[in-house]
Amino acid sequence: MSYIRLFLLAALVCLPVTASSAPHFEPSPQKSKSQLSGSITNGVIDINSRGEIKIHIPEGTLTLPTDSLSTVPKSPSGPYAPCILGSPGQSVLGNPARLSPVYTPLPDPMKMLNHIGIFFSTASGGFGSRINYDHKISPHTRFTASPEFLTYSLSRASTILGDLMPPGTTRITLITIPIGLQRHFAPTSRINPHIGFGFGPIIRLDHRSHRLGYYGNNLGLDRIVRNGHSSLNLTVPLTLDDFPSTSFTLGGHLASGLNIHFGAKKELALTIEGRYTLARFADALGSPGDFSGLSLAIGFGKAF
């Protein structure tokens, strides 16, 4: 009988025991008839027909569940260790199995595909505004469309055009409609520099002064009586000479700027951007002139 006890002791010591659920203590019950028992030195080990193992100690009975003879699945050898007194994934000292803290990253602003902004622009003496739209096509590259409206005063337009200044013109407006690409160098940072280029049509409007005394004397409603019937006539003294003359050309720009992001998701941005624009007009498509030069824009945008 002593050989059988020594054999059971060796078998239990060699088993890779880990607890898949927390063990529990219960008062020492009377042994049922279905239990197979065996004692080792001063302690007693019971194994019943259901595979439960009970170890009797002075404080009570330690019961191991039926699935306690399994190991922790896919557990790294470092921060995890088999533990007879813990559940799977617990360390020997009872601490959480994952020893290093878990950091939850902030949402990536580049996951927001679109960005739109409104800018105040100035270019070689012209002032106006710009609407900028860009769409992400890769983590660092964006497609852009940024129509811009710039108006030059009479003195500035005369300085730029010189002898090419059309007579009667009071100011000149340029409407550029470029599309292009931008390269972002730090898209996930609060400060994100970028460079880019654009190409597209440019429309030039030469505004003219109204003829003195023309509008006040001829605009109004007139009542006319003909053949016993009265009628009202509206007089609108407008001719084609009163509308701005239009010129067209194709142009492009090179740009460099800086985006400063705000907000928890970095969805808001203050943008400062400088451009060099090529805008040369020829006789073939209207009035000639060269409005090429540097421009500076500052604005505020939102990603979505």
C-alpha positions, 0 to 999 in steps of 0.5 A: 500500500505504501508503494501505491501512495508513493506512486500517487504522490509522484504523479500529482507532483509531475502534473502541470497544474494551473487553475482555470477558475478560482478555487474555493474552500469548504468544510471537510465533508464526510467522504461519499461512497463514490470517492476514491481516496488516498492519503499522503503522509499527514494530508489526504488527497481525494479523487472522486468519479467526476475527476475532482481533486480535494486536498485536506488541510488544517484550514479546510478542504481545497477543491480543484475544479475538473478543468484544473489540469490545463495550461493557460492558452497562448500565454507568454512565458514572461508576464504570465505564469501557471498558478494553482491558486488563481484563474488563467491569466493571473500571475503567481502573486495575484496581480493582473497578468498584463504587467505593462499599462495599456495606452489608448491612442487618440483618434487619428485626425488623418482618418477624417478624409475632408477639410474645408477652410476660409482664408483672407488673401493678399497678393502684390497689392490685391486683397480678397478671400479664398475657399480651400477644400482638400481630400486625403488620397494617402496618409501624406498626400491630399487633393486640393481645390482652392478658388481665390478672389482678389481685387486690385485697386485703380492705383495698384492695377495701373502700377502693374499694367502701366500702358496696358491699363484699359481706359475707364477701368476703376479696379480689376478682379482676378478669379483663380480656380486651381486644383492640385496636390499637397504633401503633408510632412507630419499629418498626425502632429499638432504642427504640420508643414506642407508644400503643394502646387495647383493649376487651373483657369484664371478669369480677369474682370476689368470693372468700369465706371458708370457714365455720369448722370446716366442712371439717375435720369433714366431708371424708373417706372413710366405710365403711358396711356394709349388708345384709352388703355394705361400701362406701366413701363420699366426703364432699365438703362443698362448696356453691355458697356456697363459690365466688366470686360472679361479676359481668360488665361491658364495659370498655376502656383507653388505653395508652402504653408503650416497647419496648426491643429486644435481640438481633442481630435485635431479637427480644427486648424489655423493655416498660414500659406504663401504662394507664387502664382503665374498669371499672364494674360494675352491679347488672344483671350482678352486684355493683356497684362501680367499679374504674377507674384507672391501672395499670402493667406491666413485662414481657419478650417475644419476637418470632417 
